Amino acid sequence: MEKGMEGVRRLHCVIPESLFEELKRWNILEQIDSVITEQLWKEVQRRKKENERKRQLLV
């Protein structure tokens, strides 16, 4: 697996090996990785904003 394909590594943990191999065979792991990575990035940004709001309330 290529360096930087965090989304695919996460996907590989939750799907059957046979499905993962089929996705790899059809060369669509990079596309899947970009979608997963984008969603992870959005979630990180959402959590940062949420934590900042909570911190502001505590001050």
RARA-V74578 format. One record per pair of residues at least 6 apart in sequence whose C-alpha atoms are under 7 Angstrom apart, sorted by the first residue. I is the first residue (numbers start at 1). J is the second residue. If there is no record, write none. Layout:
I&J ; I&J
//
This chain:
5&33 ; 7&33 ; 7&36 ; 7&37 ; 8&29 ; 8&33 ; 12&20 ; 23&29
//
